[in-house]
Amino acid sequence: MTEAILVLEDGRTFRGEAYGAAGETFGEAVFTTGMTGYQETLTDPSYHRQVVVQTAPHIGNTGVNDEDDESGRIWVAGYVVRDPSRTPSNWRSKRGLQERLEEEGVVGISGIDTRALTRHLRERGAMRVGVSSVDADPQALLARILEQPLMVGADLSAEVTTPQTYVVQAEGEHRYTVAALDLGIKRNVARRLAKRGVTTHIMPATSSLEDLKSVNPDAIFFSPGPGDPATADHPVVLAQAVMRQRIPLFGICFGSQILGRALGFGTYKLGYGHRGINQPVMDRVTGKVEITSHNHGFAVDAPEKSEGEFGRVEVSHVCLNDNVVEGLRCLDTPAFTVQYHPEAAAGPHDADYLFDRFVELVENA
């Protein structure tokens, strides 16, 4: 096996074996706690420019298939696992994960102590990282890592958005039309809406209010995506325009941060973020605790209750691990958000009801 090294920007070094494509890659080191769903993780556009560490030790055991991708390609900048499966086994598997990573040029490393690496990131925070299987000199790699851009200040939605509008048709009887601003959307969002009779027009991140309204939408959706929400001024202005016209609006993850800014709140970077499919969140409207899917490194800084241009706003969901705001609800404007991923790819499905809440918002409007 080819030797590979992983070097963090503070100099911490791990040595292991090359996994995926040979070469060198850089990004922000983050960890995800999901024990399943690695294919959905790899193809999630919100992981653009991030080197993902899997805390689950055994990865690749079910191979990869042609159905579970959340976009048209792998988006992670690099991949870090402890124990890759040598022989995938699943009735849906088409090929091995190693083969898929090689095909798409994704540089990774295996055989390292991912537990120690995760603890380091929890203590020191997410940071820049380099992975190389072509240069074994940690100091030389570190010098290149320190030249890489930070995630704070990164405006990335233009790099992951669709170049042109496409449509996902409703399943069965068509009930409503949604215009979705693609800031890094996952396929399962449109699938969950389609199940409810919604036809979704997925539109580029640069779309104007006139573009969104051109499809005569019953509601507008702001998608998840990568990067620092503090840089996303165009979507913020767009969200304000939508709310001024009282068009029902729903935002998920990055879209939630955009709506938070549009309502006058600030955003900030979390120490190491929330990533995985086992994060506990309380719906403060019902008191119910949900186990949810997360992938966010930024959050909204909002008070429990407030009032501004768009009327009263309250925090609707909170993370039970650290009390981070996980959702906002407008009481006088037809708009709400959640910071996590109710589309649940690869699960769990506790928050699927939020798409019903979105449809109810449209019906009431």
BABA-707765 format. One line per 4 residues: number of its first residue (from 1); their letters; for each residue x, y, z negated of C-alpha. Coordinates in steps of 0.02 Angstrom, whole numbers. Layout:
N
NUM) a) X:Y:Z | ...
END
This chain:
365
1) mtea) 0:0:0 | 53:179:35 | 94:283:-118 | -7:441:-149
5) ilvl) 0:580:-277 | -129:697:-351 | -69:862:-424 | -177:988:-517
9) edgr) -140:1173:-513 | -77:1167:-694 | 53:1038:-641 | -29:880:-710
13) tfrg) 17:739:-591 | -58:567:-558 | 20:434:-448 | -81:301:-359
17) eayg) -114:225:-188 | -181:306:-30 | -368:279:-5 | -456:330:154
21) aage) -357:428:283 | -171:458:266 | -122:640:250 | -140:787:132
25) tfge) -289:885:69 | -332:1026:-50 | -487:1086:-141 | -566:1111:-310
29) avft) -554:958:-423 | -725:910:-494 | -797:751:-567 | -966:668:-545
33) tgmt) -1039:549:-673 | -1156:452:-558 | -1131:264:-562 | -1218:244:-394
37) gyqe) -1250:350:-241 | -1072:379:-181 | -1129:388:1 | -1253:526:-40
41) tltd) -1117:617:-139 | -992:610:2 | -1115:679:130 | -1187:817:19
45) psyh) -1139:987:94 | -1132:1061:-83 | -966:967:-106 | -884:1064:36
49) rqvv) -705:1110:-13 | -709:1001:-169 | -603:849:-211 | -725:733:-299
53) vqta) -673:619:-441 | -789:471:-474 | -799:433:-660 | -875:262:-623
57) phig) -723:149:-600 | -786:32:-464 | -830:120:-301 | -874:51:-129
61) ntgv) -952:-113:-183 | -1108:-88:-76 | -1014:-20:76 | -1098:115:182
65) nded) -1254:108:290 | -1338:214:423 | -1485:275:318 | -1419:357:160
69) desg) -1316:502:228 | -1379:671:167 | -1305:763:317 | -1217:727:480
73) riwv) -1043:704:406 | -939:682:249 | -911:853:167 | -796:818:20
77) agyv) -619:885:41 | -545:731:-42 | -596:578:-141 | -527:504:-303
81) vrdp) -574:332:-368 | -499:208:-489 | -545:38:-419 | -605:31:-238
85) srtp) -701:-123:-186 | -602:-239:-75 | -756:-329:-6 | -921:-234:6
89) snwr) -1079:-337:-12 | -1254:-272:22 | -1388:-320:147 | -1394:-140:212
93) skrg) -1205:-119:228 | -1135:-86:402 | -951:-63:357 | -836:-29:211
97) lqer) -812:139:126 | -625:137:162 | -663:121:348 | -788:265:342
101) leee) -664:379:252 | -530:339:380 | -650:372:525 | -689:546:461
105) gvvg) -513:590:407 | -552:603:221 | -392:593:118 | -408:504:-49
109) isgi) -315:418:-188 | -355:261:-289 | -279:166:-433 | -261:316:-548
113) dtra) -330:339:-724 | -489:434:-678 | -540:433:-860 | -385:533:-908
117) ltrh) -410:649:-759 | -592:680:-806 | -545:718:-987 | -414:841:-924
121) lrer) -541:931:-815 | -665:937:-959 | -535:1017:-1071 | -454:1134:-944
125) gamr) -597:1161:-822 | -616:1129:-636 | -460:1187:-543 | -371:1179:-378
129) vgvs) -293:1013:-331 | -193:930:-194 | -189:747:-140 | -52:685:-27
133) svda) 6:520:44 | 139:603:154 | 238:702:25 | 284:623:-141
137) dpqa) 363:781:-214 | 244:853:-346 | 330:1023:-351 | 321:1046:-164
141) llar) 136:998:-165 | 103:1114:-314 | 175:1261:-218 | 50:1230:-77
145) ileq) -93:1207:-202 | -61:1379:-277 | -82:1455:-104 | -260:1386:-87
149) plmv) -414:1498:-112 | -513:1489:-273 | -696:1434:-278 | -741:1597:-365
153) gadl) -775:1720:-224 | -795:1583:-92 | -933:1618:34 | -963:1447:111
157) saev) -1143:1435:170 | -1098:1490:347 | -979:1340:358 | -1112:1210:318
161) ttpq) -1274:1281:389 | -1360:1217:545 | -1310:1313:703 | -1490:1311:765
165) tyvv) -1665:1279:699 | -1731:1101:696 | -1895:1029:634 | -1940:883:520
169) qaeg) -2121:839:551 | -2249:800:417 | -2291:617:389 | -2474:582:425
173) ehry) -2589:733:426 | -2503:902:438 | -2553:1014:293 | -2426:1154:279
177) tvaa) -2275:1231:365 | -2116:1278:271 | -1971:1382:335 | -1812:1320:249
181) ldlg) -1657:1429:243 | -1513:1306:265 | -1374:1352:144 | -1316:1171:140
185) ikrn) -1477:1071:138 | -1489:885:103 | -1597:777:215 | -1701:711:72
189) varr) -1777:883:39 | -1869:881:204 | -1913:697:179 | -1994:734:10
193) lakr) -2093:877:88 | -2143:771:238 | -2218:642:119 | -2336:780:62
197) gvtt) -2393:828:236 | -2269:972:256 | -2181:1011:420 | -2012:1092:383
201) himp) -1919:1210:501 | -1737:1208:445 | -1657:1373:497 | -1480:1446:497
205) atss) -1417:1539:342 | -1406:1699:445 | -1593:1699:482 | -1690:1860:454
209) ledl) -1861:1879:375 | -1931:1895:552 | -1847:1730:600 | -1924:1642:451
213) ksvn) -2096:1716:483 | -2088:1670:669 | -2142:1492:629 | -2294:1558:533
217) pdai) -2242:1474:370 | -2358:1443:224 | -2203:1450:111 | -2016:1476:116
221) ffsp) -1880:1366:40 | -1700:1411:-5 | -1589:1258:-1 | -1443:1195:-105
225) gpgd) -1268:1233:-42 | -1085:1264:-89 | -988:1417:-143 | -1004:1565:-260
229) pata) -1180:1638:-264 | -1105:1809:-305 | -1047:1819:-123 | -1216:1777:-44
233) dhpv) -1287:1952:-22 | -1388:1918:135 | -1492:1777:59 | -1522:1883:-97
237) vlaq) -1592:2027:4 | -1694:1902:105 | -1767:1824:-53 | -1818:1996:-115
241) avmr) -1904:2032:51 | -1998:1867:41 | -2059:1903:-135 | -2113:2080:-89
245) qrip) -2226:2003:42 | -2287:1876:-86 | -2246:1726:23 | -2230:1571:-90
249) lfgi) -2045:1536:-122 | -1953:1386:-195 | -1764:1374:-221 | -1657:1226:-269
253) cfgs) -1478:1234:-340 | -1385:1367:-238 | -1557:1428:-185 | -1601:1444:-369
257) qilg) -1446:1550:-400 | -1493:1660:-251 | -1668:1686:-319 | -1595:1722:-490
261) ralg) -1490:1860:-416 | -1640:1925:-318 | -1734:1940:-483 | -1593:2044:-555
265) fgty) -1495:1914:-653 | -1309:1878:-645 | -1220:1715:-606 | -1063:1639:-680
269) klgy) -948:1491:-654 | -966:1343:-770 | -810:1270:-848 | -821:1104:-758
273) ghrg) -999:1104:-689 | -1140:977:-691 | -1122:835:-567 | -1204:665:-573
277) inqp) -1374:580:-577 | -1392:564:-766 | -1412:742:-830 | -1550:776:-960
281) vmdr) -1661:928:-927 | -1813:989:-1022 | -1961:1059:-927 | -2014:1195:-1049
285) vtgk) -2185:1208:-966 | -2232:1030:-1014 | -2102:987:-1148 | -2053:834:-1047
289) veit) -1871:780:-1037 | -1813:722:-866 | -1656:629:-814 | -1600:723:-660
293) shnh) -1475:737:-518 | -1353:884:-524 | -1217:960:-418 | -1177:1137:-470
297) gfav) -1026:1233:-529 | -1115:1400:-552 | -1268:1448:-653 | -1389:1592:-680
301) dape) -1370:1704:-833 | -1552:1740:-876 | -1643:1780:-1039 | -1784:1667:-1097
305) kseg) -1912:1796:-1043 | -1895:1957:-943 | -1991:2079:-834 | -1936:2178:-681
309) efgr) -1983:2226:-504 | -2067:2059:-472 | -2158:2050:-637 | -2133:1928:-779
313) vevs) -2003:1791:-765 | -1966:1649:-886 | -1838:1510:-899 | -1935:1353:-856
317) hvcl) -1800:1220:-874 | -1642:1201:-980 | -1503:1073:-983 | -1504:981:-1149
321) ndnv) -1315:954:-1146 | -1267:1137:-1151 | -1426:1245:-1137 | -1381:1305:-962
325) vegl) -1529:1381:-868 | -1595:1248:-749 | -1751:1333:-683 | -1844:1499:-670
329) rcld) -2030:1532:-650 | -2108:1694:-593 | -2276:1726:-677 | -2335:1869:-566
333) tpaf) -2254:1821:-400 | -2274:1652:-311 | -2094:1594:-336 | -1998:1468:-441
337) tvqy) -1831:1380:-441 | -1738:1233:-514 | -1550:1221:-529 | -1542:1032:-509
341) hpea) -1596:914:-368 | -1776:850:-372 | -1748:773:-200 | -1657:638:-300
345) aagp) -1533:569:-176 | -1478:445:-240 | -1596:466:-387 | -1672:471:-514
349) hdad) -1850:522:-471 | -1908:604:-633 | -1916:777:-553 | -2007:729:-393
353) ylfd) -2162:816:-461 | -2080:984:-422 | -2123:960:-239 | -2304:937:-293
357) rfve) -2287:1098:-391 | -2223:1183:-233 | -2374:1122:-134 | -2489:1182:-274
361) lven) -2405:1353:-264 | -2449:1359:-80 | -2627:1303:-112 | -2653:1434:-247
365) a) -2577:1571:-140
END
